[in-house]
Amino acid sequence: MPHHARDTPVGMLAVLFSAVLAAVAGGVNTDYITPPSTFSPDHHYGVMIPVFHFDTAELPDHRKNKIVDLPTGPVIAIIHADPPGYDRALNHHEAPVGRWSSDSSVLLWKIGGKWSPDALILLKIEQNEAKWQLDLLKTAQQAVLSRTQKAAPQQYEIARKANAGSGSAFPDGFTVDVTTDGENTNTVSLPLRVHADLTANPKQIEGDPNLDSYLNGIVNEDGKFVVQEFQLGVRKPE
């Protein structure tokens, strides 16, 4: 580029764009940490977490959470959480929490959100590789959505239309929270009990359509999600 061209708006934009590309190539939005809080009980595995940079928040970021073999270093599995969990909480996108089984063979990876998790991934490791991986959040959400639609089709459609455009965190416009047994513990085991709670009106706004339902299920040793109970209405406190 001629020297005088740098003084034009187009020239200045080109220089700025080149600087951004150079920053990305130099390490921005490429770095990770593997904190001890993500280590499996036997310290064989850990999870790589992207370091978030506020000054490049608008740039493309294709990093993922990755399970690594700590003694030797290679990645043995990519956790399919999108967006991933970062090294810090971001607004309503919480820092990730991992729960391992006592034998270090199962990982439940949770990234909290405002009304429901942003990601909930269950993964089984066998012979140093991922045997199976289940997107527990989407699986449980779809299970309760489909059953609610079948059980109350007219109410479902009214609520769906009223909540249209709510965003990807609200499937079909509904708020669907998914939890598991042992939320307050550091461990996980199979079979794992799972609970999904759906509502069309989480803030209980007067005049907005109401529709509630809940579902209980389990994930078995083979990574299959099995629904055990479904009901319309609000779950009663245990």
ABEGO torsion letter per residue (X at the ends): XBAAAAABAAAAAAAAAAAAAAAAAAGBGABBBBBAAABBAAGABBBBBBBBBAAAAABBBABBBBBBBAAAGBBABBBBBOBBBBABBBEABBBBBBBBBAAGABBBBBBBBAABBABBBBBBBBGGBBABBBBAAAAAAAAAAAAAAAABAAAAAAAAAAABGAEAABBGGBBBBBBBBGAABABBBOBBBBBBBBBABAAGBBGBBBBBBBBBBBBBAAGBBBBABBBBEBBBBX
